[in-house]
Amino acid sequence: MGRGFLKDPYERANQELFSEIARGMRLKGKKDHEIGKYAGFCESAWYKRRTHPEYFTLPQLRAIFKHLGTSNEVILKIFGREVKE
């Protein structure tokens, strides 16, 4: 199998999501596992979402992106969409 083969079609988006969370938290001087307190879940739930990102709810993702100040362009890229002008 090729090097770019992904078992899960959402794997790349999941990687981008967690990379953005880690980047944002690093900029704020925090550990990425601390994001739960901004999204309303405990640290153990964070680790569950790391292996099962489908457990994130839309309100949790909104709270995370709001806390991190993630731009709409980055959010759209994570979810495989482009900004239409």
N, C-alpha and C positions, 0 to 999 in steps of 0.2 A: 504494500500500500504506500501511496505517496506521502511525502513528509507533511503536506498540508491537510491530510485527511482528518476530518473530525467525526467522531462517532455520533455525537449529538449535534443536530443542525444549529442549536442555540449556543453551543459551547463558546464560540468566538464572542458573541454578545455577552455571555456570562463573564468571560474573562475581562472584557472591556468594562463591564459594570463594577466588578471587584477592583479593577485597577483604578477606576475613577474614585471609588470610595477610599481606597488606600491613599491616592494622591491628595485628595481633599483633606483627609484627616492628617496626613503628614504636614500639609501646609498650615494646619491649625495646631500642630504640635501634639497631636493625640495619636493613640494606637487605633488601628482600624476596627478592632473588636469593641471599642467604646461607642460605636455608632448606634448601638441598640438603644441607649438612653435617649437619643434624639428621635428615634423612630418608634419608641414604645415597646421594646422587647428586651429581654435579659441577654446576658452574655452567652449563655448556652444556646439560646435561640439563634444568635448570630452564627455560631458554628454549624448549627443545623442548616441555616440558609446558605452557608458557604458550600455545602455539599448538595443542597436541594434549593436552588434559587427560585424555583417555582412556588415556594412557600412565602415569598415576599408578597405583601398586599400592595395595591396601588397607593393607599394612604401612607404606608411605610416608605415606599420609594419616594413619594412626594416630599415627605418630611426629611428624608436623607438628602435629597437633592437641594431642598431649600436650605438646610443647615450648611451644606457644603458650598452653596452658591454656584451650583453647576449650571452652566449656560444651556439654553434650549438647544443650541446646535450640538453640544456634546450628548445631551439626552437623546436627541433624535438619532445621532450616530450609533449610540449604544443599541437602540432598538431597530437599526437597519433602515432608517428613513433619512431623507435629505431635506434641507431647508429649502422651501419653495418661496421664491421672491416674486 
